[in-house]
Amino acid sequence: MADLTPTPDRPGLRVSKPSPSAPATASAVCHCGASARATGDAQVKALVDGYTANHGPAHGRR
């Protein structure tokens, strides 16, 4: 399986939750250079919300 972790060369957002009882994890890298990681369901949700609102697809709307 290919490594889907975002990098500066391949920006994006990756979220993983291997089982319902495991904490979610996420990593994000934007083409503007911003990056973040989160562990735990609430922290991952906040990362996804922030990335969506301020990075990644949000840069296309400006």
C-alpha positions in Angstrom: 0.0 0.0 0.0 1.2 3.5 -0.8 2.1 5.9 2.0 -0.6 8.5 2.0 1.0 10.8 4.6 0.9 14.4 3.3 4.3 16.0 2.5 5.3 19.4 1.2 5.6 17.8 -2.3 2.2 16.1 -1.9 0.1 18.3 0.3 -3.2 17.1 1.7 -5.0 15.8 4.8 -4.9 12.3 6.1 -7.2 10.9 8.9 -7.0 7.5 10.4 -9.1 5.6 12.9 -8.2 1.9 12.9 -11.0 0.9 15.2 -13.9 2.4 17.0 -12.1 2.2 20.3 -8.8 3.6 19.0 -8.1 7.4 19.0 -8.2 9.1 15.6 -5.0 10.5 14.2 -4.5 13.1 11.5 -1.8 15.0 9.6 -2.1 17.9 7.2 0.3 19.8 5.0 -0.8 22.7 2.9 1.0 23.9 -0.2 1.5 27.3 1.6 3.9 25.5 4.0 1.6 25.1 7.0 1.5 21.6 8.7 -0.2 20.1 11.7 -0.7 16.7 13.4 -3.4 15.7 15.9 -4.3 12.7 18.0 -7.7 12.1 19.6 -11.1 12.4 18.1 -11.8 16.0 19.2 -8.3 17.2 18.2 -8.6 15.6 14.8 -12.0 17.2 14.2 -10.5 20.6 15.1 -7.6 20.0 12.7 -9.9 18.9 9.9 -12.2 21.9 10.5 -9.2 24.3 10.6 -7.5 22.9 7.5 -10.7 23.0 5.5 -11.5 26.6 6.5 -8.0 28.0 6.2 -5.8 25.8 4.0 -6.1 23.2 1.2 -9.4 23.9 -0.6 -9.7 27.3 1.1 -6.8 28.7 -0.9 -8.7 28.0 -4.1 -11.6 30.3 -3.0 -9.4 33.4 -2.5 
